[in-house]
């Protein structure tokens, strides 16, 4: 049995956990969580996504996404609008107010990468 492969899985899991904790600590002074940042990151990659698409990309439930979007909407970072093609669907788009937090997220991400590598 090759124990190197077995331990590698634990090491990678520990690194991933460390990265999330560090990112959370760096974002906390800005009133943002890693989960909220991940929603914003999806929208910075491709804006005007449906809530369902964001949930799919993040591999979480739509109820979870709904709560995260509500908090981001309350902060003025995103807005939800009814899809003109299907009124049951809500689309989420970034507001201008999200740009500064996007720059902060990028800086925090760089710090996490520096610490990790």
C-alpha positions in Angstrom: 0.0 0.0 0.0 1.3 3.4 -1.0 0.8 5.7 2.0 2.1 8.8 0.1 -1.1 8.9 -1.9 -3.2 8.5 1.2 -1.5 11.4 3.0 -1.5 13.6 0.0 -5.3 13.8 0.1 -5.2 15.0 3.8 -2.5 17.5 2.9 -4.6 19.0 0.0 -7.7 19.1 2.2 -5.7 20.9 5.0 -4.4 23.4 2.4 -7.9 24.1 1.1 -9.2 24.6 4.6 -6.3 27.0 5.4 -7.0 29.0 2.3 -10.7 29.4 3.1 -9.9 30.5 6.7 -7.3 33.0 5.6 -9.6 34.4 2.9 -12.4 34.7 5.4 -10.1 36.6 7.9 -8.9 39.0 5.2 -12.4 39.7 4.0 -14.0 40.1 7.4 -12.9 43.7 7.9 -14.8 44.5 4.7 -18.0 42.8 5.9 -17.8 40.0 3.4 -17.6 36.2 3.7 -15.9 33.8 1.4 -19.3 32.5 0.2 -20.5 36.0 -0.6 -17.2 36.7 -2.4 -17.7 33.5 -4.4 -21.1 34.7 -5.6 -19.6 38.0 -6.6 -16.7 36.3 -8.3 -19.2 34.3 -10.5 -20.8 37.6 -11.5 -17.5 39.3 -12.2 -16.7 36.4 -14.5 -20.1 36.5 -16.2 -22.7 39.1 -15.2 -26.5 38.8 -15.3 -26.7 35.1 -14.3 -29.8 33.4 -13.0 -29.8 32.4 -9.4 -30.0 28.8 -10.5 -26.9 29.2 -12.7 -25.0 30.7 -9.8 -26.0 27.8 -7.5 -25.0 25.3 -10.2 -21.6 26.9 -10.7 -21.0 27.0 -6.9 -22.4 23.5 -6.4 -24.9 24.6 -3.7 -28.6 24.8 -3.4 -30.7 27.6 -4.7 -32.0 28.4 -1.2 -28.4 29.0 -0.1 -27.8 31.3 -3.0 -31.0 33.2 -2.3 -29.8 34.1 1.2 -26.3 35.1 0.0 -27.8 37.3 -2.8 -30.2 38.9 -0.3 -27.3 40.0 1.9 -25.3 41.2 -1.2 -28.3 43.1 -2.4 -28.8 44.7 1.0 -25.1 45.9 0.8 -25.9 47.4 -2.7 -23.5 45.1 -4.6 -26.0 43.3 -6.7 -29.6 43.6 -8.0 -32.1 41.0 -8.9 -34.5 41.5 -11.8 -37.2 39.3 -13.3 -36.0 37.6 -16.5 -37.9 39.2 -19.5 -38.3 35.7 -21.1 -39.5 33.9 -18.0 -41.0 35.8 -15.1 -40.3 32.8 -12.7 -36.6 33.3 -13.2 -34.6 36.0 -11.4 -31.4 37.3 -12.9 -28.6 38.8 -10.8 -26.3 41.5 -11.9 -23.5 43.5 -10.4 -24.0 47.1 -9.5 -21.3 49.8 -9.8 -20.9 49.7 -6.0 -19.4 46.2 -6.3 -16.3 47.3 -8.2 -14.3 48.4 -5.2 -15.1 45.2 -3.3 -13.9 43.3 -6.4 -10.5 45.0 -6.2 -10.4 44.1 -2.5 -11.3 40.5 -3.2 -8.5 40.3 -5.8 -6.0 41.7 -3.3 -7.1 39.3 -0.7 -6.8 36.4 -3.1 -3.2 37.4 -4.0 -2.4 37.4 -0.3 -3.9 34.0 0.2 -1.9 32.7 -2.8 1.4 34.2 -1.5 0.8 32.6 1.9 -0.1 29.3 0.4 2.8 29.0 -2.0 
